[in-house]
Amino acid sequence: MLLVIDVGNTNITLGVFDDDELIGTFRMTTKLPRTSDEYGIFICSLIEHRNLKVPDITDIIIASVVPDIMYSLTSAIIKYFKVTPIVVGPGIKTGIKIVTENPKEIGADRIVDAVAAYELYGGPVLVLDFGTATTYDLITGDGAFIAGVTSPGIRISAKALWEDAAKLPEIEIKKPESILAKETITSMQAGLVYGHIGQTEYIIRHMIRESGLNNVKVVATGGLGKLIADSTECIDIYEPMLTLQGLRLIYEKCKNR
């Protein structure tokens, strides 16, 4: 079986594949400092809790945007799984051509999402990831990553509101029934959610228009992606497991080299 690990700024998401079937997913917090033993024991416990067997994990692939934890995490993988993981980075075969000014600046998570969207839905495709940041990445019909936009995620914007404005409370991020808010909490929710919907629609329209591409599929993923995808016709597909699927697809390409 294959263990895929997506290390994001907020959460580490893990998935176990049996061939191409995703049979288990897990999530843990990124921010907590952990030793290699803590990582190893915790990940093994998560896997065993789903009645899966650690020795059945024969291959592991990781994509990370948090370099500081990689030494402890990879050491844990080697120690507890007896596997040297594939780490997505320069030199890894992905099937996507990065044609931006500095390809090395493109985060591993964005490359993985681009691979998944292109392989699963074809191109041209615009990939949106609603994570800590909200990213928009455009891939052409022949698999070239030509442009990317990065904006603050909804949670970052919400945190800025209640941390930097003394009288604004911490709130649940959800779409209110109406944009015509009549009190503080729903007014904040309306500004955050409807504002992000508007931003999403504007960026999608302008990226497609300026690229000159036709019949662009728009694919979204990420924790709050469904909230936005359900509220706009600009998003064609919402796939919450896009990154995990992308890691599996990259592993398959590397395995077959």
Secondary structure as UniProt FT lines:
FT   STRAND          2..7
FT   STRAND          11..18
FT   TURN            19..20
FT   STRAND          21..29
FT   HELIX           36..49
FT   TURN            50..51
FT   HELIX           54..56
FT   STRAND          59..64
FT   HELIX           67..69
FT   HELIX           70..81
FT   STRAND          86..87
FT   TURN            90..91
FT   STRAND          97..98
FT   HELIX           103..105
FT   HELIX           108..121
FT   STRAND          125..130
FT   STRAND          133..139
FT   TURN            141..142
FT   STRAND          144..152
FT   HELIX           154..164
FT   TURN            166..167
FT   HELIX           184..211
FT   STRAND          217..221
FT   TURN            223..224
FT   HELIX           225..229
FT   TURN            230..231
FT   STRAND          237..238
FT   TURN            240..241
FT   HELIX           242..255
//
